[in-house]
Amino acid sequence: MGVAAVARTFWALGAVFGFLGVAAGAFGAHALRARVEPGLLAVFETAVRYQMYHALGLFAVALLLGRAPSRAARAAGWLFTGGILVFSGSLYLLVLSGVRWLGAITPIGGVAFLAGWLLLGRAGWRAFSLPPRAERPH
């Protein structure tokens, strides 16, 4: 997959995860508030918050790929995507299903988030150490 296609993919994933994060937040605030205990509602809100942070991170990945394509930026995007699915997804399922063991896989998503931020930082550091793409010799 070419750089432009990968950047578009991460942009689209950021938009989809952002949309779903807002929808999940509204669901939690309106439909879940009366149905689950406050502690579980806080878990749900944590899932929404981290999903939103990393949806925004996916936009950053897409923009960085447009400036200076790199394996690190691409990997960061996939780690953010996987982290959202595993971290936020496991917390959503835990709250909605009551299956407590799902909390045991949540840290895997957290590690993916951490690794993604490190790689995004590395990719950005390198990208902004270079002149803008239009000014680089071809």
C-alpha positions, 0 to 999 in steps of 0.5 A: 500500500502506498504512502498516500493510501496509508495516510488516508487509511489512518485519517479515515480510522481517526474519523471513524474512531472519533465518531464512535467515541462521541457516540459511545460517550453519549451512550454512556452518559444517557443509557448507561448512567442508570443501568451500571454502577458508578465504578463501571461507568467510570471504566466506560468513560476511561475507554471513551477517553482513551479512544478519543485521544488515540483517534486524534493520534491517528490524525497526527500519524496521517499528517506526519506520513504526508510530510515524511513517510516512515516505518515508525509513523506507520507502525504508530498508526497500527499500534494506536488502532490495535490499542483502541480495539484491545484497550477500549474494546475490552473495557467496553465489553467488560462494562456491557457484558460483566465478564471481568476477565476481559480486564486482564487483556486491557493492559496489552492495548495500553502497551500498544498505546505507549509503543505507538506514542514512542514511535510517533515521537521518533518519527516526528523528531526525524521528520521535523529535523528535515527541511519540508518535503517541498524543499528537499532535493529529489 
